[in-house]
């Protein structure tokens, strides 16, 4: 279903008229309050951050596909804010990205977002503010939450559903292997606690548990495994994959989601955590405890893990033809020791990147070439795309809204211009998006 722009504007005008005349608006379906929070992630370890409704993650929003929702957001911080509804096909002004024209919410102010959640699946919401050198702001903070858009019919081949969010805390600038700088962190959490300091996920033998996992880190890619178990990947970025596969570990770049099903067939107390020991020690993990089992949570290294999106895709047979190919070349500009690099798309940094005009209804192919030594989890707003090739290998049927384009690699994704309005494209790595790695598509 396409969004009717006139209808949307009409609703906004009616709301404005109501406000002027002093009528009370009907209560919103959801209310989010953005406010400072002291978050204790382990005894004595307190993070000073900003979050939604005093919790990390913010409240799970679960809402039927196609049913309009009204969400009031109140900003109780001293900086302008906004909320982006990641992965949803909604109008630019409701999308929560200032680059697309969505309004900011002034300190002390309030804004009602109104849209019709779609498509069904695991989406999320988060601030889309600028952090720059302030590594406490935007996605370095606790401003994120899960948004599950319920399909009309839930396949539901599982007994228990668990949402997990990964986040990294207390960022500072640090040196990478080369001379370039990036964010480094003191702690990691799944949910609001470090490994060993929160409530375990409690399961029973014989259950099939569906984990919906979001990497809400501002900059880090995480690898995750459940000791003693394999996981079947059934969806990526909330969309069912054509070829569900069993894997020993999953890789999640910033903003990516996976839905994995685990057959609980190995009783014990286990660690579901980062595959790398230093990250587990920093806190990235959670305990999974079978009923009736006690003792110290156990970890086992999974076999050497690799990540290949292609194994979850279909072959070539259903591949569509794109009307227009848009070449995008990613490069960095080293700015000296102790400073973040600048990022360029086709030789230009945002806001000087070209605005690319689209024609509604056409199918576009983004042909991306990463000429840098960093991976880039690229994200397209307000649309989903189909991955059509990675490093020259063609594929079809894999629908996502974030895709890692590997260092010195290539990738192609197709999308149909089916949701008119300004559409932001950017790297979801905060130090990249804040330093030039953004551009806009525009169509009416
Ligand atoms: Cu990037």
Boltz pocket constraint, residues with backbone or C-beta under 6 A from the ligand:
constraints:
  - pocket:
      binder: B
      contacts: [[A, 374], [A, 375], [A, 376], [A, 377], [A, 427], [A, 428], [A, 429], [A, 432], [A, 433], [A, 437]]
      max_distance: 6.0
